[in-house]
């Protein structure tokens, strides 16, 4: 079979970028177009391994895993890298199945495999239709998940000897994460914790007196500010209409914005 380098590189660039965009939609993770293209370019360049002599299968599989980690690291950064990589690999399997299904419905297609990489003699139209179909399915599923996550919740907090049950919202736009521990960050208004805060001169002093004290940078439309955060003694989330609760391993960040409900990262629910 004749392998055309332009087809090999361009088709892999397109496919990898579509995979990354779908991974971002499923995990609600931000990804700039520039980082996505850079990661897709790295994936496309790796497809040249199909031209190498046969390599041992364990080496190929290990290389594939490292490549997926590299691609997701470029696209999304180091936060939740393992989760992003796992979703990326799952989405890749779905995309491959969609393209193979469309290709099988047409005339027989030539396939060339080497070192776990595949070169398929398929038309650009088939590739576009296959990736578009797979992206539509996964994006639809991600939107359904997001709709469920935007239901109202209650946040159960225990601070010292005091318990609080607060109204909460799950927000797909809240991607705050502690850079040291990797724990997601829940934002809570100080007015909801006024009873507990009465023992301290201000919120910053109260947070600094707790375990795991951090200053979390938060970017808003008004600019970037630092919120004091700490480890609560206990935290859990529950649906408004249910009594059972799900424990959370989080940091609690305090904001002085008035009438602010507790904002929970969507990944927590």
Residue pairs with C-beta under 8 A, 6 or more apart in sequence:
1 110
1 112
1 119
1 121
3 50
3 51
3 112
3 119
8 47
8 48
8 50
8 119
9 44
9 45
9 47
9 48
10 44
11 124
11 127
12 40
12 43
12 44
12 47
13 40
13 41
13 43
13 44
14 40
14 127
14 128
14 131
15 95
15 127
15 131
16 39
16 40
16 43
16 44
16 71
17 36
17 37
17 40
18 95
18 131
18 134
18 135
19 88
19 91
19 92
19 95
20 31
20 36
20 39
20 40
20 71
20 72
20 75
20 88
21 31
21 36
21 135
22 91
22 95
22 134
22 135
22 138
22 139
23 29
23 72
23 75
23 76
23 84
23 87
23 88
23 91
24 30
24 31
24 36
24 75
24 76
25 138
25 139
25 142
26 87
26 91
26 138
26 139
26 141
26 142
26 145
27 80
27 83
27 84
27 87
27 267
28 142
28 146
28 172
28 175
28 266
28 267
29 76
29 80
29 84
29 175
30 175
31 75
31 76
35 74
35 75
35 76
36 75
38 74
38 75
39 71
39 72
39 74
39 75
40 71
42 67
42 70
42 71
42 74
43 67
43 71
46 67
46 117
47 117
47 119
49 63
49 114
49 115
49 117
50 112
50 113
50 114
50 115
50 117
50 118
50 119
51 114
52 114
52 115
54 114
54 115
55 115
57 116
60 115
60 116
61 116
63 115
63 116
64 116
68 85
68 88
68 89
68 92
69 81
69 85
71 88
72 81
72 84
72 85
72 88
73 81
75 84
76 84
79 177
79 179
79 182
80 177
80 182
80 267
91 134
91 138
94 134
94 137
94 138
95 130
95 131
95 134
95 135
97 134
98 130
98 131
98 133
98 134
98 137
99 120
99 122
99 126
99 127
99 130
99 131
99 134
101 130
102 126
102 129
102 130
102 133
103 109
103 120
103 122
103 126
103 130
106 126
109 120
109 121
109 122
110 120
110 121
111 118
111 119
111 120
111 121
112 118
112 119
112 120
112 121
113 119
146 172
146 266
149 170
149 172
149 266
149 269
150 169
150 170
150 171
150 172
151 170
151 239
151 240
152 167
152 168
152 169
152 240
153 167
153 168
153 169
153 170
153 237
153 238
153 239
153 240
153 264
153 269
154 165
154 166
154 167
154 168
154 237
154 238
154 239
154 240
155 164
155 165
155 166
155 167
155 168
155 186
155 188
155 235
155 236
155 237
155 262
155 264
156 163
156 164
156 165
156 234
156 235
156 236
156 237
156 238
156 245
157 163
157 164
157 166
157 188
157 193
157 232
157 234
157 235
157 252
158 164
158 232
158 233
158 234
158 235
159 193
159 196
159 210
159 232
159 233
160 196
160 233
162 195
162 196
164 192
164 193
164 196
166 188
166 192
166 261
166 262
167 261
167 262
168 186
168 237
168 261
168 262
168 263
168 264
169 261
169 262
169 263
169 264
170 264
170 265
170 266
170 268
170 269
171 263
171 264
171 265
171 266
172 266
174 185
174 187
174 263
174 264
174 265
174 266
175 265
176 184
176 185
176 187
176 216
176 218
176 253
176 265
177 183
177 184
177 185
177 265
178 184
178 185
178 214
178 216
178 229
178 251
180 214
181 212
181 251
183 249
183 250
183 251
184 248
184 250
184 251
184 265
184 267
184 268
185 216
185 229
185 250
185 251
185 252
185 253
185 265
186 235
186 248
186 250
186 251
186 252
186 253
186 262
186 263
186 264
186 265
186 268
187 218
187 227
187 253
187 254
187 255
187 260
187 262
187 263
188 252
188 253
188 254
188 255
188 260
188 262
188 263
189 254
189 255
189 256
189 257
189 258
189 259
189 260
189 261
189 262
190 197
190 203
190 254
190 255
190 256
191 258
191 259
191 260
192 260
192 262
193 254
196 206
197 203
197 206
199 206
200 206
200 209
203 228
203 254
203 256
204 228
206 228
206 254
207 213
207 228
207 229
207 230
207 254
208 228
208 230
210 230
210 231
210 232
211 230
211 231
212 229
212 230
212 231
212 251
213 228
213 229
213 230
214 228
214 229
214 230
214 251
215 226
215 227
215 228
215 229
216 226
216 227
216 228
216 229
216 251
216 253
217 224
217 225
217 226
218 224
218 225
218 226
218 227
218 253
218 255
227 253
227 254
227 255
228 253
228 254
229 251
229 252
229 253
229 254
230 251
230 252
231 251
231 252
232 250
232 252
234 247
235 247
235 248
235 249
235 250
235 252
236 245
236 246
236 247
236 248
237 245
237 246
237 248
237 264
237 268
237 269
238 244
238 245
238 246
246 269
248 264
248 268
250 268
